[in-house]
Amino acid sequence: MKNLHKIEIKQLPIGSLNNRSYKHLPIDLVNDLARELVKEYSNPDFYKWYCGVIYQFSPNKVHEWRVRAKDGDTPAKLFSKYVKDARQYKDKRVF
């Protein structure tokens, strides 16, 4: 009897899974969240950096880090540390 059910496995290009980003987000959502971070941490020079972080990791993750950073002595530095650690982890992941 012939096997009528074939499963086709599509191979993904190397690095396609760890380069996931959230570039489909509405620009207003990203701008509003970045402005909130600028206001909360009092560093307007980091506006573009915050936008990049939001696109790279998602608004939910940024909000999680923001809440966790409030407990620190310097929340802006702690937030930046969370981002740096996440980027290093993302670079080291192997699929």
Buried (B, 14 or more C-beta within 10 A) or exposed (E): EEEEEEEEEEEEEEEEEEEEEBEEBEEEEBBEBBBBBBEBBEBEEBBEBBBBBBBBBBBEBBEEBBEEBEEEEEBBEBBBBBBEEBEEEEEEEEE
